[in-house]
């Protein structure tokens, strides 16, 4: 594995003394548990053996703290606990729990350690342990994002279930005198040798007085009864019948409704407004000033939105270029040493490498998050307590932000986290929380639900960052010999962290993610550089973050070089790879689609693309036909390796949904700016893939990955380049800019 140390040093500098002396500290810190928050108000006769399991005389409650945005993590967390606790999911209640540092995400920082995620060497793992320990002590963040929920919970939730099970067995042993090693557990009960069943709920009071049994070996995966098997998600019936409560569905007595209008030029001020027409409209209760704009409070959301639209505003100018062409011009001018973010990877010598050149420039646009549930939050502020009902991915920061606005001590601010109707990174932001808190603080004693209109949600989204890539590839004797990739864009992390009052020193690895860590070890000459500007529109994490646009750049350039060399697109990728897990993924997708020996005929083509993101190798093949009405998507095949599979049904859903998401945005979507404002205001102008456009999508999961990984984002990156490469194979037209519908028609 070449140059891993060199790559790491360029990305995250850690002195040898810090590693030698600090790793032990980091690992020690990471192993020290926080206090169990469930013990604070635990009723007598109830037991909570750790932060994730509560048992009382009536029920068993499992705590699933990672935010569920539709990716199925609510069920997955419960299944991991239930597997070791020996309960079925129909026997338990599941709760999002309370925000607390005990639920910090121990996997969220793995990608920041400076090592590619495929590097699981002892050195890389020690550095990750060190970094995790430091972050746990300095900023124990309870957060969901970066496809980290499954890696974070895989071990600790199974341990939580095992600890509770063994402690309950010890309680049963003390009550009956039967040795622990003669006791069994099944479906929420301890079973004595004679078949007598002692329900966990009956043992809770006794177990509460016992020190939890923490040294418990976890079961081998061959003995699993729930995990790894097809599951019905616990929220499936409610979602299918429209009875699941999201944040926007919350209701409480005396609640009013609000919406907001702030400067559509992100970060611009409000110079003035005239609300005289709105003040007399039906249902309007109050019109309030908030930071950067105005809120309308009414007796229902529709009336609030109509009144807000009747207000006349005088908005200030945008603090970034007003026109979209200027944004591209900024990126075009930063490929220089002054704007260098990182020379992230260097193998061989791309300048001296021999071969014929292939060059290209690639563009990925701003993209809106645009989830179906618009941003909303309900807040009740009193003099000594605040309650918040919303769905958010960084729960403790929500309480901190609201405490700062209301002046109520954070310990008296309570977030009730709820299901989220889609996020894609949108619910990592805090602007809507601040606005809802400012409104509720001016309406003390009255619960107020603030909801964005769809148009406001688009106008004030912090979109996916805009990216321009330039590449030079070389080929000789039928083989690709060199890739030189340059990527210009914005720092997503700096932009996002700045709105949280935090700063990020050093280079932003997301600016070259998905390109610098492509495990093509057999490519003799490779250089990946990224360039940074702070001059453009504010941006945020968008599903797959840097890997989305960067894999498009890398894989399109590579495909151009492969075709110029006269090589086979799949076979040449396999030859270049040199990473066993990735090779098997590519071989699997080739087998699935019968890549070799399948004659497609005229006007048809297949494209293959590989993406490595969040520790997951994914290979996608797209098949298309050129028709008189445009490009028709015929079939998609995907293979991926996440390590151990928690739920094969949900994994396939993520693969298919992620592919539809990736292809739809590649075909149709962009956010452009005119006069400093986003021109796209609703789904009609930022359109996803239609059902009649969607091809069959076949998926195969492999389990060769040495570490378990999440899969909410990895299906996205290879989707766009696979489609673009397929269009080239069918038509001879190479598309280097998204959305593709600017250059070719689709059926």
C-alpha positions, -999 to 999 in steps of 0.1 A, spaced: 0 0 0 20 30 -12 26 63 5 0 60 32 23 78 57 30 105 31 -7 110 25 -15 111 62 12 137 69 -1 160 42 -36 159 56 -34 157 94 0 164 110 6 146 143 41 147 158 56 114 169 57 125 205 20 133 204 12 98 190 35 80 213 24 97 244 -12 106 234 -26 75 219 -27 57 252 -45 88 266 -69 89 237 -78 52 240 -81 54 277 -104 85 274 -125 68 248 -131 38 270 -143 58 300 -181 58 301 -201 89 307 -228 89 334 -260 72 325 -286 100 319 -315 76 325 -306 73 362 -315 109 369 -353 104 370 -356 66 371 -387 55 390 -383 31 419 -384 -6 407 -369 3 373 -335 -6 360 -312 11 335 -280 -9 331 -265 16 306 -277 46 286 -295 24 260 -317 0 280 -345 8 306 -367 -19 321 -395 -14 345 -424 -35 357 -445 -27 326 -422 -25 296 -387 -27 281 -375 5 265 -346 7 240 -329 40 234 -321 47 198 -304 82 198 -292 86 162 -316 107 142 -338 89 117 -341 108 85 -356 79 65 -324 58 64 -338 32 88 -313 38 117 -341 38 143 -348 1 136 -312 -8 132 -302 6 166 -330 -13 183 -321 -45 165 -285 -43 176 -296 -40 213 -323 -67 209 -299 -92 193 -279 -95 226 -307 -87 250 -327 -116 236 -359 -97 230 -380 -94 198 -387 -59 184 -424 -64 189 -418 -67 227 -402 -33 232 -408 4 230 -381 24 213 -373 60 221 -349 87 207 -339 94 243 -326 127 257 -296 147 243 -266 138 264 -229 134 260 -232 97 269 -245 93 233 -215 109 217 -207 96 182 -174 78 185 -171 72 147 -178 106 134 -142 117 134 -127 86 118 -124 103 84 -105 133 99 -76 112 111 -56 118 79 -57 82 67 -78 68 39 -107 49 53 -95 17 37 -64 19 58 -71 -1 90 -34 -7 99 -25 -5 136 -10 29 131 -41 43 115 -64 28 141 -42 41 169 -44 76 155 -82 73 151 -83 62 187 -63 91 199 -84 116 179 -116 100 192 -104 103 228 -95 139 224 -128 148 207 -147 129 233 -132 149 261 -132 183 243 -164 181 223 -184 150 229 -208 155 200 -241 136 199 -245 137 161 -258 117 131 -240 122 98 -212 110 75 -227 75 73 -213 70 108 -243 58 128 -238 21 121 -200 22 127 -207 41 159 -233 18 173 -224 -17 160 -203 -27 190 -216 -5 218 -253 -12 213 -247 -50 212 -226 -46 244 -255 -26 260 -279 -55 252 -254 -81 265 -248 -62 297 -285 -59 304 -290 -96 296 -263 -109 319 -273 -85 347 -309 -98 345 -296 -134 346 -276 -126 377 -307 -111 393 -326 -143 385 -298 -164 399 -299 -144 432 -337 -148 434 -339 -185 426 -305 -199 437 -299 -214 402 -263 -208 390 -260 -182 362 -245 -208 338 -276 -229 340 -299 -200 329 -310 -191 294 -327 -161 279 -353 -158 252 -380 -133 242 -376 -110 272 -374 -137 299 -348 -156 319 -355 -193 316 -348 -217 344 -336 -253 338 -372 -266 345 -386 -242 319 -400 -216 342 -398 -182 327 -390 -150 347 -399 -119 327 -373 -92 325 -399 -68 337 -405 -89 369 -367 -89 376 -362 -51 370 -365 -41 407 -339 -67 419 -316 -61 389 -316 -23 396 -296 -30 428 -269 -50 411 -238 -36 396 -241 -42 359 -221 -71 344 -200 -54 318 -174 -80 309 -195 -100 284 -183 -115 252 -205 -107 222 -220 -135 201 -206 -147 169 -225 -135 138 -234 -171 129 -256 -172 160 -275 -140 153 -313 -143 152 -322 -107 143 -292 -88 130 -281 -99 95 -316 -112 87 -343 -95 66 -363 -72 90 -395 -52 88 -386 -18 100 -404 -8 132 -418 24 116 -429 7 84 -466 4 92 -469 39 105 -451 53 75 -472 33 51 -504 44 67 -495 81 72 -497 78 110 -460 84 119 -455 118 136 -428 140 121 -418 173 136 -443 191 113 -471 169 126 -466 179 163 -496 195 180 -501 207 215 -528 227 233 -528 264 226 -503 262 198 -499 290 172 -482 288 138 -455 309 123 -434 313 92 -405 336 84 -392 358 56 -355 367 56 -332 381 30 -332 357 0 -296 368 -6 -280 345 20 -262 366 47 -277 399 35 -294 422 59 -330 436 60 -330 473 53 -367 478 60 -402 464 55 -439 473 52 -463 449 69 -494 470 68 -512 448 43 -503 416 63 -514 429 97 -551 429 88 -552 395 70 -573 367 85 -558 347 113 -527 369 118 -518 373 155 -485 391 154 -457 402 131 -423 400 148 -388 411 139 -362 384 139 -325 384 129 -323 393 92 -361 394 87 -396 390 99 -419 363 113 -456 361 110 -476 344 137 -511 332 129 -537 306 137 -525 282 110 -495 278 88 -512 286 55 -525 319 68 -490 327 82 -474 320 48 -500 341 29 -495 371 52 -457 368 50 -460 369 12 -479 402 15 -451 420 33 -430 443 12 -392 442 19 -361 462 12 -333 437 11 -295 444 12 -271 430 -14 -256 395 -13 -221 392 3 -210 370 -26 -210 373 -64 -245 381 -76 -246 361 -109 -239 325 -115 -213 331 -142 -192 350 -117 -192 319 -94 -177 298 -121 -152 326 -129 -140 326 -93 -133 289 -94 -116 291 -128 -91 316 -113 -80 298 -82 -60 269 -96 -27 284 -82 -4 281 -53 -21 310 -34 -53 290 -32 -39 256 -26 -59 237 0 -39 205 -1 -16 185 -23 -35 155 -10 -18 127 -28 13 122 -49 24 89 -64 52 87 -90 57 118 -113 27 129 -134 48 155 -151 75 131 -163 51 102 -171 51 92 -207 20 87 -229 -6 106 -249 -26 132 -230 -63 134 -224 -76 166 -208 -109 178 -195 -127 203 -173 -156 191 -152 -184 210 -133 -207 201 -105 -234 227 -96 -248 239 -63 -276 216 -53 -305 221 -28 -312 196 -1 -349 198 -8 -363 172 16 -401 166 15 -405 178 51 -398 216 51 -378 229 80 -398 233 111 -396 235 149 -421 239 177 -409 257 209 -425 267 242 -406 292 263 -414 299 299 -393 318 324 -376 287 337 -380 260 311 -379 255 273 -393 226 253 -384 220 217 -401 196 193 -382 190 160 -359 166 143 -322 175 143 -289 156 137 -269 175 164 -292 174 193 -271 189 222 -262 219 200 -299 226 196 -303 229 233 -272 251 235 -284 274 208 -319 278 223 -305 284 257 -283 312 244 -313 330 227 -338 326 256 -315 330 285 -328 299 301 -301 276 316 -292 248 292 -300 221 318 -336 234 317 -338 233 279 -353 201 266 -352 188 230 -378 161 221 -362 148 189 -386 135 163 -386 116 130 -372 137 101 -389 136 67 -356 137 48 -325 157 54 -295 149 32 -275 173 54 -303 199 58 -309 191 95 -273 197 104 -280 234 103 -293 257 130 -308 287 113 -343 274 116 -337 266 153 -325 301 160 -355 316 142 -380 295 160 -364 303 193 -365 340 186 -402 338 178 -410 317 208 -390 339 231 -412 368 221 -443 347 226 -435 333 261 -460 309 275 -474 301 240 -461 271 220 -453 283 185 -446 260 155 -424 277 129 -426 262 94 -408 273 63 -427 276 31 -413 254 3 -400 286 -14 -383 298 17 -368 264 22 -352 266 -13 -342 303 -9 -324 298 24 -309 264 19 -272 262 23 -266 241 -8 -241 215 -19 -208 233 -28 -200 242 -64 -170 223 -78 -148 227 -109 -123 200 -117 -94 199 -142 -76 168 -152 -48 155 -173 -45 118 -180 -19 99 -199 -21 65 -216 4 43 -234 4 8 -249 -33 3 -242 -30 13 -205 -37 43 -184 -3 55 -169 -11 88 -152 -38 109 -137 -34 145 -125 -65 158 -108 -72 193 -96 -103 203 -78 -115 238 -70 -143 246 -46 -154 258 -12 -147 244 23 -180 228 33 -167 222 68 -155 257 74 -187 272 61 -208 249 82 -187 252 114 -186 290 112 -224 290 116 -219 269 148 -193 294 161 -165 269 155 -134 270 133 -115 243 114 -77 248 112 -57 233 83 -69 220 50 -105 207 44 -102 170 33 -138 171 20 -125 192 -9 -107 163 -23 -126 134 -7 -134 106 -32 -104 114 -53 -73 114 -31 -84 82 -14 -93 62 -46 -73 29 -39 -58 26 -74 -25 13 -61 -14 0 -95 -16 34 -112 21 44 -112 16 82 -115 -12 100 -95 -15 135 -82 -46 150 -65 -46 187 -55 -75 208 -42 -79 246 -42 -100 267 -19 -120 299 -21 -141 316 6 -158 341 -18 -189 322 -29 -223 314 -15 -224 297 20 -227 259 17 -234 229 38 -230 191 39 -250 175 11 -254 137 9 -219 123 2 -204 158 6 -171 160 -13 -171 125 -27 -202 133 -49 -186 158 -72 -151 145 -69 -159 109 -80 -176 124 -110 -144 143 -119 -121 114 -112 -142 86 -128 -151 107 -159 -114 116 -166 -104 80 -160 -131 68 -184 -119 92 -211 -84 79 -207 -94 43 -208 -114 48 -240 -85 68 -256 -62 39 -247 -85 14 -263 -89 -6 -230 -120 -22 -215 -135 2 -189 -142 -25 -164 -110 -46 -169 -88 -16 -168 -103 -4 -135 -97 -38 -120 -61 -38 -133 -55 -4 -117 -72 -10 -84 -48 -32 -64 -73 -31 -34 -88 -66 -28 -122 -54 -14 -126 -30 -44 -115 -55 -69 -141 -79 -57 -168 -52 -59 -159 -45 -95 -158 -81 -104 -192 -86 -88 -209 -58 -107 -193 -72 -139 -207 -106 -132 -242 -92 -123 -245 -74 -157 -227 -100 -178 -202 -73 -188 -182 -96 -211 -201 -114 -238 -232 -92 -239 -237 -75 -273 -258 -44 -267 -262 -35 -304 -265 0 -319 -275 31 -299 -270 13 -266 -242 16 -241 -230 7 -207 -210 28 -183 -192 17 -152 -179 38 -123 -163 31 -90 -166 52 -59 -149 50 -25 -165 70 2 -171 67 40 -150 35 39 -173 17 14 -163 5 -21 -191 8 -46 -192 -1 -83 -222 9 -105 -230 0 -141 -257 19 -159 -272 8 -193 -289 32 -216 -305 34 -250 -305 64 -274 -340 68 -287 -357 95 -309 -372 109 -277 -338 110 -258 -317 89 -235 -336 60 -218 -322 44 -187 -326 7 -191 -309 -10 -162 -286 -3 -132 -264 -28 -113 -246 -20 -81 -222 -39 -59 -209 -26 -26 -190 -38 5 -201 -25 39 -186 -53 60 -212 -70 81 -247 -64 68 -272 -54 96 -304 -57 75 -302 -69 39 -336 -55 30 -328 -20 43 -294 -21 27 -309 -28 -7 -334 0 -1 -305 24 6 -287 12 -26 -318 17 -48 -329 50 -32 -294 64 -33 -290 55 -69 -323 71 -78 -312 102 -58 -278 103 -75 -291 98 -110 -320 122 -106 -298 150 -95 -272 143 -122 -299 145 -148 -320 174 -137 -309 195 -107 -289 226 -100 -291 258 -80 -281 290 -99 -279 325 -86 -292 357 -102 -291 391 -85 -277 372 -55 -308 349 -51 -313 313 -59 -334 310 -91 -349 276 -83 -378 280 -58 -396 247 -58 -394 211 -72 -406 221 -106 -372 237 -112 -352 212 -92 -368 180 -103 -359 145 -92 -362 113 -112 -397 104 -122 -411 69 -116 -414 63 -153 -378 72 -159 -365 49 -132 -348 17 -144 -347 -17 -126 -319 -15 -100 -301 -47 -90 -279 -48 -59 -254 -72 -44 -238 -68 -10 -204 -82 -3 -189 -87 32 -152 -86 28 -147 -52 43 -126 -56 75 -147 -29 93 -185 -24 94 -196 8 75 -226 29 70 -244 31 36 -266 62 36 -243 81 13 -219 57 -6 -244 48 -34 -245 84 -46 -209 92 -59 -206 65 -87 -242 71 -100 -235 103 -121 -202 91 -137 -216 57 -145 -245 74 -163 -222 98 -181 -199 70 -192 -229 50 -205 -242 80 -225 -207 83 -241 -207 45 -249 -242 48 -266 -237 82 -284 -201 92 -285 -210 124 -266 -189 131 -235 -207 151 -209 -185 169 -184 -210 191 -166 -240 184 -144 -269 185 -147 -267 164 -179 -300 178 -193 -282 210 -202 -264 189 -229 -287 160 -238 -323 151 -238 -338 123 -216 -369 103 -222 
